Amino acid sequence: MLFRSDYAPDPSGDNIVQWHDMPDFLLGESWRSPSLKLMIRDGRWLLSHRWSSAKVNRFLWEKKARDTGEEIDLGHVENGSWVRWEFRVLWAWDARGRLQILRDGQSVYRKQMPTAYRDWRGPYFKMGMYKPDWSGNPGMSSVNERHIYFDNVEVKRIPVAKVLADK
């Protein structure tokens, strides 16, 4: 990924890539935050991570919501320089899950933990600039234009034993 040198920090988050979940609508679930989301806020790379072992999950603000989450700071955004991200994930709603994140070949986060919601289908991958505040709360953002460049994007399955292998 590459951001132009004039990519200004903004207190409103920029969602860059997501692994979104498909709710079990037949069980009464509705759309919710993705299991994994790489984003930028105030010039910092952040990973939003959410999961749940509950059979039915709803939005966080609903009365019966049961998901858990964390936000992990992955460092400063360097404008004008390419950054290579690699995400190794073993999707699981329980402790069998694994997550490792590499930035430019160096491991920056590694943990054995739940990585997804307990859904019938696993997460699907989405990429591209998405700025929710532009439509939902435009006053939160200090910018009205964004540019990001992607190159050599790969999505592949690897053997479970290699999910957490260091390079």
C-alpha positions in Angstrom: 0.0 0.0 0.0 1.1 3.5 -0.7 -0.3 6.8 0.5 0.7 10.0 -1.2 3.0 12.4 0.6 0.1 14.8 1.2 -2.0 12.2 3.0 -3.0 14.2 6.0 -3.8 12.7 9.5 -7.5 12.8 10.3 -9.3 12.0 13.6 -12.0 10.2 11.5 -10.9 6.6 10.7 -10.0 5.4 7.2 -10.9 1.7 6.8 -8.4 0.2 4.3 -9.0 -3.6 4.4 -11.6 -5.7 6.2 -12.5 -9.3 6.9 -16.2 -8.9 7.2 -18.6 -11.5 8.6 -21.8 -12.7 7.2 -24.5 -12.6 9.9 -26.8 -15.6 10.5 -29.9 -13.7 9.5 -32.1 -16.7 10.2 -31.0 -16.6 13.9 -31.9 -12.9 14.2 -28.4 -11.5 13.7 -27.8 -8.2 12.0 -24.7 -6.5 10.4 -22.0 -5.7 12.9 -18.3 -4.6 13.0 -16.0 -6.9 11.0 -13.8 -9.5 12.7 -10.6 -7.8 11.4 -10.2 -4.3 10.0 -7.0 -2.5 9.2 -7.5 1.3 9.4 -5.8 4.6 9.8 -6.7 7.2 12.4 -4.7 10.3 13.3 -1.7 9.1 11.3 -1.5 5.7 13.0 -2.1 2.2 11.7 -4.8 0.4 13.8 -6.2 -3.0 13.8 -9.8 -3.4 15.0 -10.4 -7.0 16.1 -13.8 -8.4 17.2 -15.0 -11.9 18.0 -17.7 -13.9 19.9 -18.4 -17.4 20.8 -22.1 -16.7 21.3 -24.4 -18.5 18.8 -26.3 -15.3 18.1 -24.5 -11.9 17.9 -25.9 -8.5 17.3 -24.7 -4.9 17.1 -22.6 -3.7 20.1 -25.2 -1.2 21.1 -28.1 -3.7 21.1 -29.3 -5.1 24.4 -28.2 -8.7 23.8 -24.8 -8.0 22.1 -22.2 -10.4 23.1 -19.1 -9.6 21.1 -15.7 -8.7 22.4 -13.0 -6.6 20.8 -9.7 -4.8 20.9 -7.9 -2.1 19.0 -4.2 -2.6 18.4 -1.8 0.2 17.4 0.5 -1.0 14.7 2.6 2.1 14.3 3.0 5.3 12.4 1.9 5.8 8.8 4.8 6.7 6.6 3.4 8.8 3.7 5.1 8.4 0.3 6.5 5.0 1.2 5.2 1.5 0.2 4.2 -0.7 3.1 3.7 -4.4 2.8 1.1 -6.0 5.1 0.7 -9.8 5.6 -2.1 -11.2 7.7 -2.0 -14.9 8.8 -5.3 -15.9 10.3 -6.7 -19.2 11.5 -10.4 -18.3 11.8 -12.1 -19.6 14.9 -14.6 -18.4 17.4 -12.7 -20.0 20.3 -9.1 -20.3 21.6 -8.1 -22.4 18.5 -7.8 -19.1 16.5 -4.5 -17.6 15.6 -3.5 -14.2 14.3 -0.2 -12.9 13.1 0.5 -9.6 11.4 3.7 -8.8 9.5 4.6 -5.3 8.4 7.4 -5.2 5.8 8.3 -8.8 6.7 8.6 -8.1 10.4 6.1 -9.6 12.9 4.3 -6.7 14.7 1.5 -8.7 16.4 1.0 -12.4 17.2 -1.5 -14.1 19.4 -3.5 -17.3 19.9 -7.1 -16.2 20.6 -10.6 -16.2 19.0 -10.5 -14.5 15.6 -14.1 -14.5 14.4 -17.8 -14.6 15.3 -19.5 -18.0 15.6 -21.3 -17.9 12.3 -22.2 -20.5 9.7 -19.9 -18.9 7.1 -16.5 -17.5 7.7 -15.3 -13.9 7.0 -14.9 -12.5 3.5 -12.2 -10.1 2.4 -12.9 -6.5 1.3 -10.3 -3.8 0.3 -10.3 -0.2 -0.6 -10.8 3.2 1.1 -14.0 3.4 3.2 -14.6 6.4 5.4 -17.9 5.9 7.3 -17.9 9.4 8.8 -18.2 11.0 5.3 -21.8 9.7 5.1 -22.8 9.2 8.8 -21.0 12.1 10.6 -19.2 14.4 8.1 -18.2 16.9 10.8 -15.8 14.4 12.3 -13.5 14.4 9.3 -11.0 17.2 8.5 -10.5 16.0 4.9 -12.8 15.5 1.9 -10.5 13.5 -0.4 -8.3 10.4 0.0 -6.0 8.4 -2.2 -4.5 5.0 -1.6 -2.5 2.7 -4.0 -2.5 -1.1 -3.9 -0.1 -3.4 -5.7 0.6 -7.1 -5.7 -2.4 -8.1 -3.6 -2.6 -11.8 -2.8 -5.3 -13.7 -0.9 -4.4 -17.4 -0.4 -4.9 -20.4 1.8 -2.0 -21.8 3.6 -1.6 -24.9 5.8 -2.7 -24.4 9.4 0.7 -25.3 10.7 2.2 -22.3 8.8 -0.3 -19.7 10.1 2.1 -18.5 12.8 5.4 -19.5 11.3 8.0 -16.6 11.4 9.8 -15.6 8.2 
